[in-house]
Amino acid sequence: MPRHARIIPPRSARTDVGALGAPCYRRAVSFPWLTSSARPRRRASDAERRAAMYRDELIQRAGLYYRLGYPPSRAIARLKANVEWDFELTGRARPSGLTDKEIGEIVKSTYLRRPAR
C-alpha cells in the first residue's frame, strides 16, 4: 500500500460527531442566541431619539447633495423620494419630523449654512 494512501474505517466504526457529547457541550458552552429573552421595553425617549436620528441623516444627505452640486429643489425631491421609499414597505406612517414641509426646511437651512461657491 502506498505511503500516502489513507485508510478510512468502515461506516459502522465511525462515530457521529453530532451525537457524541452534544448535551454535555451545550451545558458547558452558552449560546445567547439559543435562549429567548424578553425584549426590553421601549422608553418614551426612544421615539424622540429615532426622530433625531432621521433628522440628522437628512441633514447629512442634504450636505452631500450640496457638495455634489445639486440645486435645492432637486435635493428636496431626492430626500422626499428617499423617505418615501424608507417607509413604503413597513406599512407605518412616517414619523412626525419627516413631513415634506420639514424636509424642505432641512434642505434650505443646510444650504444656507454652506459657504457660497
N, C-alpha and C positions, 0 to 999 in steps of 0.2 A: 504494500500500500504506500503511495507517495506520502512524503512528509507533510505536505500542505493540505492534504485531504482532512476534512473534519468529520468526525463520527457523530451522527445525530442519533440519539436514543429513540427507540420506538415511542409512539404517541402515548402508550399506556404508562411508560416510565417517566414521561414529562409531568411536571406539576403545573397546575393552573395558578399563575401568579395572583390573579384577582381573588381567588378563593383562599389563598394562603394568608392567613393572619389579617384579613381585611377588617374585622371588627376591632381587633387589637389596635391596628393602625389608626382607625378613626377615633378611638378613645384617646390615643396618645397625641394626635395632631388635631388641632382645631381649625376648622374652616368657617370663618364668619358668614360666608355667603350661603352655607348649607342650613343655617338656623334662621328662622324668620323672627324678626323682632318688630315690635310696634313702631310705626312711623312716628317721628317726633311731631308734636303738634305745631301747627303754623302759628307764628306770633303775629300780632297786629302790625308790627313794623315791617313784616315781610312784603306786603303789598307796596308800601312806600319805597322800600329798598329796590324792589323789582322795577317800579316806575322810574326811579332814579337811574337804574342800570340802562333801561331802554332809552331814556333821555340822553345819557352820556354816549351811548352808541350812536344815536342820531347826530349828536354834536361832532363826534369823531368822523362819521361818514360825510357830514356837511363840510368839514375841514378838508377831507380828502378830495371831494368834488371841487372845492375852491382851488386846491393845489393843482388839480388836473385841468383847470381852466373852464369848468362848466359854468354857464350863466346860472344865476339863482333860480330862474324858472325851471330849467332842466333838472337842477339838483332837487328842487321841491318835488317834481314829478317822479324822479327816481326814488326818493325816500318814501313817498306815498306808496309807490308800487312795491317797494321792499317790505314796508309794514303790512300792506295788504296781503302779500304773499306769506309773511310770517304767521299770520293768524287765520288764513283761509281754511287750513286743514283741521285746526283744533275745534272749530265749531263755537268757540268762545268769542265774545266781542273784544275789541281792542281795549287795553287798559285806558284809564281816564286821561292820561297825559299824552296820548298818541292820536289826537284828532288831526284832521287835515289842517285846520287853522293853526294849531300848536306846532305842527311840523313846519309850516311856513314861517312862523315866528322864530323857530330854532335856526332855520337856514339864514334868515335875514340877520339875526343877531350874530351868527357865526361869520357871515360875510362882512358885517360891519366891523368886527374886531380885527380882521385881517388887514395887513398893510396894502395900500394901493399898488398896483403893478406899474 
